[in-house]
Amino acid sequence: MARVAVLQRTIQIPEGIKAQVDGRTVKIQGPRGSLEEDLSHLPVDIALNGREILVSTNWPRKREVGMLGTASAHIRNMINGVTSGYKFNLKTVYAHFPVTVKVDDKTRSLKIENFTGEKTPRTASILEDVKVAVKGEEISVEGNNLQSVSQTAANIQNATKIKKKDQRVFLDGIYISDKGQMKTGSKA
């Protein structure tokens, strides 16, 4: 008789956080808002058991073990997002031409003007539920969803990528200088 091996990860739900599981769709609500993510692309089973979420797989081969960890990490990131949020700090670096950075709320984009003396401004899209603030040469990107915050920061950094020049010499650009969770209690 064949034995079925089950591998399982348990994620504790902190006080003040509400969780709902519907199939492979997970919804987390907390003091900073709510996040919902569809994990149906991962071959895992997700169940809610009291104050913990159980993520399991029936046939734990190497690939499924990795996906089990991925699903668990997504759920932990959602819990951290609704409790404290995420913040990325970016720094504007230029050698000769002073760069002007402005947030355009109408088009949900960031305009980068006079980058290496270019006449046309470069733009970087800002994803939903992400707040971008510019103070001088510092840019802060904040939000509850880690994927949206990190993708917005990557969009900003990639908008200033210099092509067809030696990147060891032409260091102008906007670079991520710091990233992590925000302090508990601050609102985005």
C-alpha positions as CSV (number, residue, x, y, z in Angstrom):
1,M,0.0,0.0,0.0
2,A,1.4,3.4,-1.0
3,R,2.0,5.9,1.7
4,V,0.9,9.5,1.1
5,A,3.3,12.0,2.6
6,V,2.0,15.4,3.6
7,L,4.2,18.4,4.1
8,Q,2.7,21.4,5.9
9,R,3.6,24.9,6.9
10,T,1.7,26.8,9.7
11,I,1.4,30.6,9.8
12,Q,0.2,32.1,13.0
13,I,-2.3,35.0,12.7
14,P,-1.5,37.8,15.2
15,E,-4.2,39.5,17.3
16,G,-6.1,42.2,15.5
17,I,-5.8,40.5,12.1
18,K,-8.7,38.8,10.4
19,A,-8.1,36.1,7.8
20,Q,-10.4,34.4,5.3
21,V,-9.6,31.5,3.0
22,D,-11.8,30.6,0.1
23,G,-10.2,27.7,-1.9
24,R,-6.7,29.2,-2.7
25,T,-7.8,32.8,-2.3
26,V,-6.5,34.4,0.9
27,K,-7.9,37.7,2.3
28,I,-6.1,39.4,5.2
29,Q,-7.6,42.4,7.1
30,G,-5.7,44.5,9.6
31,P,-5.3,48.0,11.0
32,R,-3.8,49.3,7.8
33,G,-6.4,47.9,5.4
34,S,-7.0,44.6,3.6
35,L,-5.1,42.6,1.0
36,E,-6.4,39.7,-1.1
37,E,-4.3,37.3,-3.2
38,D,-5.2,34.4,-5.5
39,L,-2.7,31.6,-5.0
40,S,-4.5,29.2,-7.4
41,H,-1.5,28.9,-9.6
42,L,0.4,27.1,-6.8
43,P,-0.3,23.3,-6.2
44,V,-0.9,23.7,-2.5
45,D,-3.9,23.4,-0.2
46,I,-4.7,26.3,2.1
47,A,-6.9,26.0,5.2
48,L,-7.9,28.2,8.1
49,N,-7.7,26.5,11.5
50,G,-8.6,28.8,14.3
51,R,-5.8,31.5,14.6
52,E,-3.5,29.8,12.1
53,I,-3.3,29.2,8.3
54,L,-2.2,25.8,7.2
55,V,-0.5,25.5,3.8
56,S,0.1,21.9,2.7
57,T,0.9,19.7,-0.2
58,N,0.3,15.9,-0.6
59,W,3.2,14.9,-2.8
60,P,6.2,16.9,-1.5
61,R,8.7,16.6,-4.4
62,K,11.4,19.3,-4.6
63,R,9.3,21.6,-6.8
64,E,6.2,21.4,-4.5
65,V,8.3,22.0,-1.4
66,G,9.5,25.3,-3.0
67,M,6.0,26.3,-3.9
68,L,4.9,25.5,-0.4
69,G,7.5,28.0,0.9
70,T,6.4,30.6,-1.8
71,A,2.7,30.4,-0.7
72,S,3.7,30.7,3.0
73,A,5.9,33.7,2.3
74,H,3.1,35.4,0.3
75,I,0.7,35.0,3.2
76,R,3.4,36.2,5.8
77,N,4.1,39.3,3.6
78,M,0.3,40.0,3.5
79,I,0.1,39.9,7.3
80,N,3.2,42.1,7.7
81,G,1.7,44.5,5.1
82,V,-1.6,45.1,6.9
83,T,0.2,45.4,10.3
84,S,3.2,47.6,9.5
85,G,3.4,48.2,5.7
86,Y,6.5,48.4,3.5
87,K,8.7,51.4,2.6
88,F,11.4,51.7,0.0
89,N,13.8,54.7,-0.1
90,L,15.4,55.8,-3.4
91,K,18.2,58.3,-3.9
92,T,18.7,60.5,-7.0
93,V,22.3,60.5,-8.2
94,Y,23.7,62.9,-10.9
95,A,27.0,64.2,-11.9
96,H,26.4,67.3,-14.0
97,F,22.8,67.8,-15.0
98,P,20.5,68.4,-12.0
99,V,17.5,66.0,-12.2
100,T,14.0,67.2,-11.3
101,V,11.5,64.5,-10.1
102,K,7.8,65.1,-9.8
103,V,4.8,62.9,-9.0
104,D,1.9,63.3,-11.5
105,D,-1.2,62.2,-9.6
106,K,-3.4,62.4,-12.7
107,T,-1.6,59.8,-14.7
108,R,-0.2,57.9,-11.6
109,S,3.3,58.3,-12.8
110,L,6.6,59.8,-11.7
111,K,8.2,62.3,-14.1
112,I,12.0,62.5,-14.3
113,E,13.1,65.7,-16.1
114,N,16.5,66.8,-17.3
115,F,18.0,63.3,-16.8
116,T,21.5,63.5,-18.4
117,G,20.4,66.7,-20.2
118,E,17.6,65.0,-22.1
119,K,14.8,67.3,-23.4
120,T,11.9,64.7,-23.0
121,P,11.1,63.6,-19.5
122,R,11.3,60.0,-18.5
123,T,8.3,58.4,-16.7
124,A,7.8,55.6,-14.3
125,S,4.4,54.1,-13.6
126,I,3.1,54.0,-10.0
127,L,1.0,51.0,-9.1
128,E,-2.3,51.2,-7.3
129,D,-2.4,51.7,-3.5
130,V,1.2,52.9,-3.5
131,K,2.2,56.3,-2.2
132,V,5.2,58.1,-3.6
133,A,6.7,61.2,-2.0
134,V,9.6,63.3,-3.2
135,K,11.8,65.4,-0.9
136,G,14.8,66.9,-2.7
137,E,16.9,64.0,-3.8
138,E,15.1,61.4,-1.7
139,I,12.1,59.4,-3.0
140,S,10.0,57.3,-0.6
141,V,7.6,54.6,-1.9
142,E,5.1,53.3,0.7
143,G,2.3,50.8,0.8
144,N,0.7,47.7,2.2
145,N,1.4,45.3,-0.7
146,L,5.1,44.3,-0.9
147,Q,4.7,43.3,-4.6
148,S,3.2,46.7,-5.6
149,V,5.7,48.7,-3.5
150,S,8.8,46.8,-4.8
151,Q,7.5,46.9,-8.4
152,T,7.0,50.7,-8.3
153,A,10.5,51.2,-6.9
154,A,11.9,48.9,-9.6
155,N,9.9,50.9,-12.3
156,I,11.5,54.2,-11.0
157,Q,15.0,52.7,-10.9
158,N,14.6,51.1,-14.4
159,A,13.3,54.4,-15.9
160,T,16.7,55.9,-15.4
161,K,18.7,53.1,-16.8
162,I,21.4,54.4,-19.2
163,K,22.0,52.3,-22.3
164,K,24.9,52.1,-24.7
165,K,27.3,53.8,-22.3
166,D,29.7,52.4,-19.8
167,Q,27.8,52.1,-16.5
168,R,31.0,52.2,-14.5
169,V,31.5,55.8,-15.7
170,F,27.9,57.1,-16.2
171,L,26.5,56.6,-12.7
172,D,23.5,58.9,-13.0
173,G,20.2,57.4,-12.0
174,I,17.8,56.8,-9.2
175,Y,18.8,53.9,-7.0
176,I,17.1,52.0,-4.2
177,S,19.0,52.9,-1.0
178,D,16.9,51.3,1.7
179,K,14.0,48.9,1.9
180,G,12.0,47.2,4.6
181,Q,9.0,47.3,6.9
182,M,7.6,50.6,8.2
183,K,7.3,51.3,11.9
184,T,4.1,49.8,13.5
185,G,1.4,52.4,13.9
186,S,2.2,54.6,10.9
187,K,-0.3,55.0,8.1
188,A,0.3,55.1,4.4
